[in-house]
Amino acid sequence: MADQPRPQWAVRLETERRARGWGPFKAARRLYAAAGIDHPDPSQVKNLSRQINRHEKGEVFPADWGSAYATAFGMAKKDLFGQESTDQAPGTVNPSPIPDDGDNVKRRAALQLIAALGTGAAVPPGALEEILSGIDRATGRTVDVDEWEHTVHEYGQKVMVRPTGALIGDLTADIIAVGRLLDRPRSPRDQAGLLRVSGGLSGLLAIELGDAGEQRSARITWGTARRAADASGDRDLQVWTRGRAAQDAFWAGRPQEVVVALIDEAINLAGGTPSAGLARAYAARAYLAADRGDDRAAIASLNKVKEMAGRLPDGTQTVLAFRESQLRWAESYVLTRTGRSQAAAVLERAIACYPPGSAVPIKNLSLMRAEALVRAREVDAGLQEAITALQRHPDFSAAGTGTLAAHVLAALPDEARKLPAARELRALTSA
């Protein structure tokens, strides 16, 4: 391009930018805003600012950013680019694939998708659905509640084996997609089904947020999950959004009265009918009793958990269900905290219930085993077990991981608190 004059569109891009007093970085942020991406990260802004420099030098025609430039500058594309926008000069890319058919919503969605894919960012929620909506209407596609139900259950399995917080983006996008479906007229059956899906997705998002340390967001999302479950009329989901929320509230260290209220709601809603949510509510009650040293109440609640679990079908590992693995997990916690001699054997059985990919539950069970070892005066072995557990799979943790590690430290006899391994465990727990 050094031997050729710059194309007129390149000159106009630079002129319009400078006329507004924008540097390349500010212009990049304006283009992202025009494409519907309000909070790009610094690396995205930096990459796009480099592209802007190339556009203004005439090295590359802004095929994917033409509409964004026009929006940012408040100009028509034809006035900004002229005839050059349809010409392909050496060293340029093909003209923008975004159709200029007057459908501004679809064009905006296409810009968002292209911008995200070009910079490695997450695809904005709803962008792909908007792009495909014309085809779906033409093919007469209707809402498929069963397909959404399968999606919920798939997420329920993935939460157990993916790094902490890895599913937040996808869950958020699907919640938005289902929300848009709920905004349209539906049959009462489909409406109830979509509300049930929304409750499940929201509950799973709350779990992910809580495990990632976003406790305020988790609390708000659990509230939405409960309201969606109530509106759906699905009693099992209503109970689950209380029982699982009670467990999460316990591990998040929320006030005891909050946990108790969720437990009581779950038990009252269940009316004695066995469900995964009811088993989780009794498990949360057992945790509370074990932590306050009420062994009798802890064992009584644990027996209720066993009773519920014995009346539920076994099957795939998922946070939406209550399988033997969850039963043994609850049993391990109660027996460890109450200092029962059976704890070691139950812990081994619990760990064996989980497939190798279930990093979070295995990590937390290992921390319980560490506490049991320390309580049995096998201090060195217990400290090493806890340190190894925290160092293994650092991207996998849950809201209760730090609490379980703190239990190990609290169980140490006074003379062991200054050991190098104890200091290392304290540092890992603080981190």
N, C-alpha and C positions, 0 to 999 in steps of 0.2 A: 504493500500500500504506500510505501515511501515514495515511489515514482509516480503515484497517481493522486489527484486532488481528492479530498474527502468528499463522500457523498453529501448531498444537501441535507438529507435527513440526519446525518451525524452532526453536521454543523448546527442544525436547529435544536437537537437534543442538548448540546452543550450550551447554546445560547439561552434556551428556556430555563435550564437549570441555574445558570449563573444569574439570570435576571431575577430569580427568586431568592438569591443569596444562599443557595443550598450547596454544601460540599458533597462529595461523593457518598459519604456515610449517611448524611441526612437525606439525600436523594434516595438511597437504598431503603431507608426506613419508610419513606413516603411511598415507594413502589410496593413494599410489602403491605402497607396499610391499604393501598388501592386494590391489592389482590385479596384483601380480607384477612391478612395475617397481622394481627395487632402487636404481637409481642415476639418478634424473631429474636433468636439468641445472638450474641455478639459475633460468633463465627459465621452465621448466615449473613449478617449485615456486611461483614468484611468481604465475604465471597461475592456478594452482589455488587458491592462498590467497585470491585475489580472488573466485573462484567460491564458496569456502567462506563468505566474508562475505555474498555474495548469498543463498546457501542459508539462512544463519542469520537473515537479514532477512525471509525468506519471499518474496523476489522471484522466485526460480526454484526449482522443485522439482528435487532432484538425481536426475533420471531415470537418467543413465548411471553415477552414483556410489553409488546406493543400496546395492548389495551390498558395495561397498568400505567404506562407512560402517559397515555392520553387522559386517563382519569386523574392522575396526579397533577398534570399540568392544566387540567380543565379545558382540553382542546379536543376537537374531533380528530380521529386517527388520520383521515385523509389530509387534514390541514397540517398535521405534524409530520407525516411521512411522505405525503404526495404519491406520485406514481412509483417512486423508488420502492415502495413497500411491496410491490408485486414483481419487481425485478430481482433476479438472483445474480449477484455479482460474484466474481471469484473471491473465495475466502469467506463467504457468508453461508449461513444455514438456510434451510428452506423457510418460506414464509410461514407465519403462525398458523398452526392447525386449528386454532379456535375459530369456529364459524361466526361470521359477522351477520347473523340472521335476525338481529333485533332481540334475541332472547338473552337479556342482560344477566339474568340469574344463572343460566347455564354457562354463559361465558365467564362469569365471575368464578363459578365452581371449577371450571376447567383451568383457569389461571391459578387458583389455589392449589389444585392437584399438581400441576406442572411445576409450580414454584417449590412445593414441598418435596417432590421427587428429585428435583434438580439440586436441592441443597441438603438432602438427607434428613429433612424434618419429618415429623409425623404428618400423615394426610389429615387435613382438617375434618372434623366430624361433619358428616352430611354431604361433603363435596362429591364423593363418588356416587352416592345415591341420587343426587340431583342430576348428575351427568347421565345416569342410566334410566332416569324416570320416564323419558319419552318412549324408550323401548319397552319398558314394563307396561306402560299404558297401552301401547300398540298391541302387545301380546295378551292383553287382558289379564295380567297377573294380579291376583288378589292376595291379601295378607295371609301368610301361612303360619298360624300360631304354633303348630307342631314343630316346624323348623326352628322357630325361636326358642321353644322349650328345649330342643336338643342343644341349641347354642348355650343356654343357661347351664345345662348339665355338663357340657364340655368344659366350660369355664370352671365349674366346680371341681373337676378333676385336675385342671391345669394349675389352679391356685396352690395345690399341694406340691408341685414339682418344679415350678418356675421361680426364678429369683424374686425376692421381695419387691413388690411394686411393678413388676414387669408387665402386668396386665391392665394397669390403670388406664392407659391410653385407649386400648381396644374396648374395654368395658365402658368407658365414657362415650366413645363414638357410638356404640350399640345402644346405650341408654338414650342418647339423643335421637337415634333412628327410630326407636320404638316410641319415644315421645311424640315424634311427628306423625306416626301412624295413629296414635291415640287422639290427635287433633282432628282427625277426619271421621265422618259418620261411619259407624260400624254396627253390626248386629250385637245385641247384648252378650251373646256367647263369645264373639271375637273380642269385644271390649274387655270382658272379664279375663279372657286368656292373655291379652296384652298387658293388663294390669298385673297379672300373676307373673308374667315375664319381667316386667319392670321391677316388681318387688324382689325377685330373685337376683337380677342383675345389680340392683342397688345394694342389696345385702353383700354380694360378692365384692363390689367396689368398696364398701365400707370395711370389709376385712382387709383388702389390699391397702387401703389408706391407713388403717390402724397399724398394720404390720410395718408400714413405711414410716411410722412416727407422726403421721398427720392426724392427731387425735381430734382436733376440732372438726376437721372435714369428715372424719369417720363418724363422729357423733351426729352431725347434720345428715349424713347420708343414711345412717341407720334409721333416723326419723322418717325420711322419705320412704325407705323400704317398708317400714311398718304401715305407713299410710296406704301405700300401694297394695300391700297384702290385705289390709282391711277392706279396701274398696273392691278387691277381686273376689272376696267372699271365700277364699281358700283357707280353711281352718289350719291345716298343717303348715302352710306358709306363714300364717299369722303367728303361730306358736314358734316356728323356727326363727322369725325375725325378732322375737323376744329372747328365746333361749340362747341362741348363738350370740346375740347382742349382749346378754348378761355375762357370758363367758368373756367376751372381748372387753367389756367394761371392767370386769375383775382384773384382767391382765393389764389394762391401761392404768390401773390404780385409781379409778374413779371412786367417789364416796360410796361407802357400803350401802347406804339407803337407796342409791341409784341402782345398784346391782340387785338388791332385794326386791325393789319395785318391778324390775324387768322379770325376775324369776316368778314373782307372784302373778304377774299378768299372764305369763306363759302357762302356768299351772291352771289358772282359772279358765283361760280360753280353751285349753285342751279338754277339760271336763273328764279327765281320766282316760281319754283315748290315746293309745301309744303313738308316739311320733318321734322323729329325730330331734325336733325342737324341744319336746318335753324331756327327753333324756339329757339334752344339753342344759336345760334349766336345773334339773336335779344335780347335774355335775357341778354347775356353778355354785349351788348351795353347799355341796360337799367341800368345794375349795374354800369357801368362806369359813366354814366350821373348822376345817383342818388348820387354817392359818391362825384362828383365834384360840387354838388349843382345845377345842370342844370335840374330843375324840368320839364320844358317843353319838353326837349329832352328825359328825362327818361320816361315820360308818353307816348310820341309818340312811343318810342321803345317798351314799354309795350303793347301798342295797337297792334303793329305788332306781338308780341308774341301771343296775344289773337286771332288775325286773323289766324295765322298759326295753333294754337291749335284747333281752330274751324273747320279746314279742315282735321284734322288727326283723325284716328280711335282711340277709347278708348280700353282698354284691360288690360293685366297683367302689374303689376308694374315692371319696368325694367329700368336700366340706358340707355338702347339702344333706348328707346322710349321717347315720350313726351306726358304724360297724363295730366289729370286735376290736379293731385297732383303737377306735375312740374310747371304747369301754376300758381297755387295758391302760390307755393313757391316763384316764381319770383315776383308775384304781392305783396306778403307779404314784400319782401325785399325792393322793390321800394317804397311802401307806408310808410313803417317804416322809411326809410332813408330820405324821403321827408317830414316827419312829418304830413302825412294825417290822418284825424280823422277816416277814414275807416279802418285803419291798424288793429285795434284790432279784428274787425269782420272777416276780411279776414284771419287773422292768425288762428282764431278758425276753420274756414272752411278748411284751408290748413291742419291743424293737423288732422282733421277728415278724410281727404282723405287717410291718410297713415294707413296701418295695424299696430297693436301694435309692431310687430317685427322690424319695420323700425326705429331702434334706432337713427341712425345718422341724418336723416332729421328731426325727431321729436325733437332731442336735439337742432339742429340749429334753428328750428322754435321757440323753447322755448326761446332761446337767443334773437331772434328778438322781441319776446313778452316782454322780460325783457327790451329791449331798448325802446320799445313803452311805457311801464309803466313809465320808468324814464323820458322820454320826456313829459309825462302827469303829471309830478311831484308826481307820486306815487313811490317815491324813495325806501322806505323800501321794498315794494312788488316787485319792479323790481330787486333789489339786491338779494332778496331771491330766486326769479325765476331763475336768472342767476346762483347762487351758486348751487341750486338743479339740474339744467340742467347739469352742469359740473361734479357734483359728481355722477350723475346717469350713469350707464354703462360706466365706465372709459375706457374700451377697445374699445369703439366705438367713433370714431371722424373722422373728415375730414379736408382737408386743410384749409377750411374756419372757422372751429370752433373757433380757437383762435382769428381770425379777428372779428367775431361776438361778442365775449366776450369783446374785446377791444372797440367795438362800445358802449357797455353798459357803460364802464368806462368813455369814452370820453363824453357821454351825461350827466354825473353827474354834478349837480351844484357845484360850488366851496365849499360851506359849507358842502357838503355831502362826499367829497373826503377822509376825515379823519375818517369816520365812521368805526367801527370794521368790518361791513359787506363788506364795500368797500375794506378794506385791505385784507380781506379773498378772495374776488373775484380777486383782483390783484395778490395774491399769486397763486391762482388756474390757472389764465390765463398765468402767467409766467411759471408754471410747465408744 
